[in-house]
């Protein structure tokens, strides 16, 4: 039972860290061009002729 005193705050801290990281990614525009990444996979720019 004593382990819960340590594990609950650690779990809450990790969850909040993940939430802040996700919010930072949203604000910095990481998810603004989701279609562009899908189309870049299909391009043949690196193939030499």
Secondary structure, 3 states (H helix, E strand, C coil): CCHHHHHHHHHHHHHHHHHHHHHHHHHCCCCCCHHHHHHHHHCCCCCCC
